[in-house]
Amino acid sequence: MTAELTHLEALLAEQDEPQLSPDEYKAVFRGHPAGVAVVALEHGDRLVGFTATSVISVSAAPPLLAFSLASTSSSWPAVSTARTLTVSFLADHQDDVSARFATSGIDRFADGGWSRLPTGEPVIDGALSWVRGRVVQRTPVGDSYLVSLRALASSVGAAPGAPRGAAASPLVYHDRTYHRIGDHSAL
């Protein structure tokens, strides 16, 4: 028996082991709070954007971040060919923005509340921060893709559109509900 065949048999055996059902898996992550962001880009002559709670910091040197996107997402064709895009980290007053960018079948940019960077990519007005990134890798993982970005530019601090005088906090999604964090929730 060759080493190649033994490796293949081991991989097949791992696929046959018991695993969580999709509902069990989703239940686990409903209990895990996540920050909310909008990923946005220009694709041809149209803008594409979607809500993401899967954004992660990967490395500070070099500055890398990543997010996951289902291969069945209507945004995947645009992301699959994008060179650059933006990730806007939403503030706690932007739950309506998150809901809009999570809604299928609508023009998510029609109601405004966004601006273009000099490089052309859209960012969400009033976001706590944003990062403009160059796509460095699209890794197929299960029925999704892990999209890795090299951070090229950023802005930290509420952009135009944030409530005046209010110290905004991040928008957090937990158990299918939006939350805000702040001094009241510090341990």
Contacts in CASP RR format, 6 or more apart in sequence:
PFRMAT RR
TARGET T0000
AUTHOR 0000-0000-0000
METHOD contacts of the structure
MODEL  1
MTAELTHLEALLAEQDEPQLSPDEYKAVFRGHPAGVAVVALEHGDRLVGF
TATSVISVSAAPPLLAFSLASTSSSWPAVSTARTLTVSFLADHQDDVSAR
FATSGIDRFADGGWSRLPTGEPVIDGALSWVRGRVVQRTPVGDSYLVSLR
ALASSVGAAPGAPRGAAASPLVYHDRTYHRIGDHSAL
20 28 0 8 1.000
30 174 0 8 1.000
30 175 0 8 1.000
30 176 0 8 1.000
31 174 0 8 1.000
31 175 0 8 1.000
32 174 0 8 1.000
33 172 0 8 1.000
33 173 0 8 1.000
33 174 0 8 1.000
33 179 0 8 1.000
34 53 0 8 1.000
34 54 0 8 1.000
34 172 0 8 1.000
34 173 0 8 1.000
34 174 0 8 1.000
35 53 0 8 1.000
35 55 0 8 1.000
35 89 0 8 1.000
35 90 0 8 1.000
35 170 0 8 1.000
35 171 0 8 1.000
35 172 0 8 1.000
35 173 0 8 1.000
36 51 0 8 1.000
36 52 0 8 1.000
36 53 0 8 1.000
36 89 0 8 1.000
36 90 0 8 1.000
36 94 0 8 1.000
36 98 0 8 1.000
36 170 0 8 1.000
36 171 0 8 1.000
36 172 0 8 1.000
36 173 0 8 1.000
36 178 0 8 1.000
37 51 0 8 1.000
37 52 0 8 1.000
37 53 0 8 1.000
37 55 0 8 1.000
37 67 0 8 1.000
37 87 0 8 1.000
37 88 0 8 1.000
37 89 0 8 1.000
37 90 0 8 1.000
38 49 0 8 1.000
38 50 0 8 1.000
38 51 0 8 1.000
38 52 0 8 1.000
38 87 0 8 1.000
38 88 0 8 1.000
38 90 0 8 1.000
38 97 0 8 1.000
38 98 0 8 1.000
38 101 0 8 1.000
38 124 0 8 1.000
38 127 0 8 1.000
39 49 0 8 1.000
39 50 0 8 1.000
39 52 0 8 1.000
39 55 0 8 1.000
39 67 0 8 1.000
39 69 0 8 1.000
39 75 0 8 1.000
39 79 0 8 1.000
39 85 0 8 1.000
39 86 0 8 1.000
39 87 0 8 1.000
40 47 0 8 1.000
40 48 0 8 1.000
40 49 0 8 1.000
40 85 0 8 1.000
40 86 0 8 1.000
40 88 0 8 1.000
40 114 0 8 1.000
40 121 0 8 1.000
40 122 0 8 1.000
40 123 0 8 1.000
40 124 0 8 1.000
41 47 0 8 1.000
41 48 0 8 1.000
41 49 0 8 1.000
41 78 0 8 1.000
41 79 0 8 1.000
41 82 0 8 1.000
41 84 0 8 1.000
41 85 0 8 1.000
41 86 0 8 1.000
41 121 0 8 1.000
41 122 0 8 1.000
42 48 0 8 1.000
42 120 0 8 1.000
42 121 0 8 1.000
42 122 0 8 1.000
43 77 0 8 1.000
43 78 0 8 1.000
43 81 0 8 1.000
43 82 0 8 1.000
47 108 0 8 1.000
47 109 0 8 1.000
47 122 0 8 1.000
48 75 0 8 1.000
48 78 0 8 1.000
48 79 0 8 1.000
49 75 0 8 1.000
49 101 0 8 1.000
49 108 0 8 1.000
49 109 0 8 1.000
49 122 0 8 1.000
50 69 0 8 1.000
50 73 0 8 1.000
50 75 0 8 1.000
50 101 0 8 1.000
50 102 0 8 1.000
50 108 0 8 1.000
51 98 0 8 1.000
51 99 0 8 1.000
51 101 0 8 1.000
51 102 0 8 1.000
52 67 0 8 1.000
52 68 0 8 1.000
52 69 0 8 1.000
52 87 0 8 1.000
53 173 0 8 1.000
54 67 0 8 1.000
54 68 0 8 1.000
54 69 0 8 1.000
55 65 0 8 1.000
55 66 0 8 1.000
55 67 0 8 1.000
55 87 0 8 1.000
55 89 0 8 1.000
56 65 0 8 1.000
56 66 0 8 1.000
56 67 0 8 1.000
57 64 0 8 1.000
57 65 0 8 1.000
58 64 0 8 1.000
58 65 0 8 1.000
58 66 0 8 1.000
58 148 0 8 1.000
62 150 0 8 1.000
63 150 0 8 1.000
63 151 0 8 1.000
64 136 0 8 1.000
64 148 0 8 1.000
64 149 0 8 1.000
64 150 0 8 1.000
64 151 0 8 1.000
65 87 0 8 1.000
65 131 0 8 1.000
65 133 0 8 1.000
65 148 0 8 1.000
65 149 0 8 1.000
65 151 0 8 1.000
66 146 0 8 1.000
66 147 0 8 1.000
66 148 0 8 1.000
66 149 0 8 1.000
67 87 0 8 1.000
67 146 0 8 1.000
67 147 0 8 1.000
68 141 0 8 1.000
68 144 0 8 1.000
68 145 0 8 1.000
68 146 0 8 1.000
68 147 0 8 1.000
69 75 0 8 1.000
69 76 0 8 1.000
69 79 0 8 1.000
69 144 0 8 1.000
69 145 0 8 1.000
69 147 0 8 1.000
70 76 0 8 1.000
70 143 0 8 1.000
70 144 0 8 1.000
71 140 0 8 1.000
71 143 0 8 1.000
71 144 0 8 1.000
71 145 0 8 1.000
72 143 0 8 1.000
73 79 0 8 1.000
74 104 0 8 1.000
74 105 0 8 1.000
76 145 0 8 1.000
79 85 0 8 1.000
79 135 0 8 1.000
79 138 0 8 1.000
79 145 0 8 1.000
79 147 0 8 1.000
80 138 0 8 1.000
80 145 0 8 1.000
82 135 0 8 1.000
83 134 0 8 1.000
83 135 0 8 1.000
84 119 0 8 1.000
84 121 0 8 1.000
84 132 0 8 1.000
84 133 0 8 1.000
84 134 0 8 1.000
84 135 0 8 1.000
84 152 0 8 1.000
85 121 0 8 1.000
85 132 0 8 1.000
85 133 0 8 1.000
85 135 0 8 1.000
85 149 0 8 1.000
86 117 0 8 1.000
86 121 0 8 1.000
86 122 0 8 1.000
86 123 0 8 1.000
86 130 0 8 1.000
86 131 0 8 1.000
86 132 0 8 1.000
86 133 0 8 1.000
87 130 0 8 1.000
87 131 0 8 1.000
87 133 0 8 1.000
87 149 0 8 1.000
88 123 0 8 1.000
88 124 0 8 1.000
88 127 0 8 1.000
88 129 0 8 1.000
88 130 0 8 1.000
89 127 0 8 1.000
89 128 0 8 1.000
89 129 0 8 1.000
89 130 0 8 1.000
89 170 0 8 1.000
90 97 0 8 1.000
90 98 0 8 1.000
90 124 0 8 1.000
90 127 0 8 1.000
90 128 0 8 1.000
90 170 0 8 1.000
90 171 0 8 1.000
91 126 0 8 1.000
91 127 0 8 1.000
91 128 0 8 1.000
91 158 0 8 1.000
91 162 0 8 1.000
91 168 0 8 1.000
91 169 0 8 1.000
91 170 0 8 1.000
91 171 0 8 1.000
92 168 0 8 1.000
92 169 0 8 1.000
92 170 0 8 1.000
92 171 0 8 1.000
92 172 0 8 1.000
92 178 0 8 1.000
92 179 0 8 1.000
92 180 0 8 1.000
92 181 0 8 1.000
93 162 0 8 1.000
93 163 0 8 1.000
93 166 0 8 1.000
93 168 0 8 1.000
93 171 0 8 1.000
94 124 0 8 1.000
94 126 0 8 1.000
94 127 0 8 1.000
94 171 0 8 1.000
95 171 0 8 1.000
95 178 0 8 1.000
97 113 0 8 1.000
97 124 0 8 1.000
98 171 0 8 1.000
98 173 0 8 1.000
98 178 0 8 1.000
100 106 0 8 1.000
100 108 0 8 1.000
100 111 0 8 1.000
101 108 0 8 1.000
109 122 0 8 1.000
112 125 0 8 1.000
113 124 0 8 1.000
113 125 0 8 1.000
113 126 0 8 1.000
113 161 0 8 1.000
114 122 0 8 1.000
114 123 0 8 1.000
114 124 0 8 1.000
114 125 0 8 1.000
115 122 0 8 1.000
115 123 0 8 1.000
115 125 0 8 1.000
115 159 0 8 1.000
115 160 0 8 1.000
116 122 0 8 1.000
116 123 0 8 1.000
117 123 0 8 1.000
117 132 0 8 1.000
117 153 0 8 1.000
119 132 0 8 1.000
119 153 0 8 1.000
121 132 0 8 1.000
123 130 0 8 1.000
123 132 0 8 1.000
123 155 0 8 1.000
123 159 0 8 1.000
124 130 0 8 1.000
124 159 0 8 1.000
125 159 0 8 1.000
125 160 0 8 1.000
125 161 0 8 1.000
126 158 0 8 1.000
126 159 0 8 1.000
126 160 0 8 1.000
126 161 0 8 1.000
126 162 0 8 1.000
126 168 0 8 1.000
127 158 0 8 1.000
127 159 0 8 1.000
128 156 0 8 1.000
128 157 0 8 1.000
128 158 0 8 1.000
128 168 0 8 1.000
128 169 0 8 1.000
128 170 0 8 1.000
129 154 0 8 1.000
129 155 0 8 1.000
129 156 0 8 1.000
129 157 0 8 1.000
130 154 0 8 1.000
130 155 0 8 1.000
130 159 0 8 1.000
131 149 0 8 1.000
131 151 0 8 1.000
131 152 0 8 1.000
131 153 0 8 1.000
131 154 0 8 1.000
132 151 0 8 1.000
132 152 0 8 1.000
132 153 0 8 1.000
132 154 0 8 1.000
133 149 0 8 1.000
133 150 0 8 1.000
133 151 0 8 1.000
133 152 0 8 1.000
133 153 0 8 1.000
134 149 0 8 1.000
134 150 0 8 1.000
134 152 0 8 1.000
135 147 0 8 1.000
135 148 0 8 1.000
135 149 0 8 1.000
136 148 0 8 1.000
136 149 0 8 1.000
136 150 0 8 1.000
137 146 0 8 1.000
137 147 0 8 1.000
137 148 0 8 1.000
138 145 0 8 1.000
138 146 0 8 1.000
138 147 0 8 1.000
138 148 0 8 1.000
139 145 0 8 1.000
139 146 0 8 1.000
139 147 0 8 1.000
139 148 0 8 1.000
158 168 0 8 1.000
162 168 0 8 1.000
169 180 0 8 1.000
169 181 0 8 1.000
169 182 0 8 1.000
170 180 0 8 1.000
170 181 0 8 1.000
171 178 0 8 1.000
171 179 0 8 1.000
171 180 0 8 1.000
172 178 0 8 1.000
172 179 0 8 1.000
172 180 0 8 1.000
172 181 0 8 1.000
173 179 0 8 1.000
END
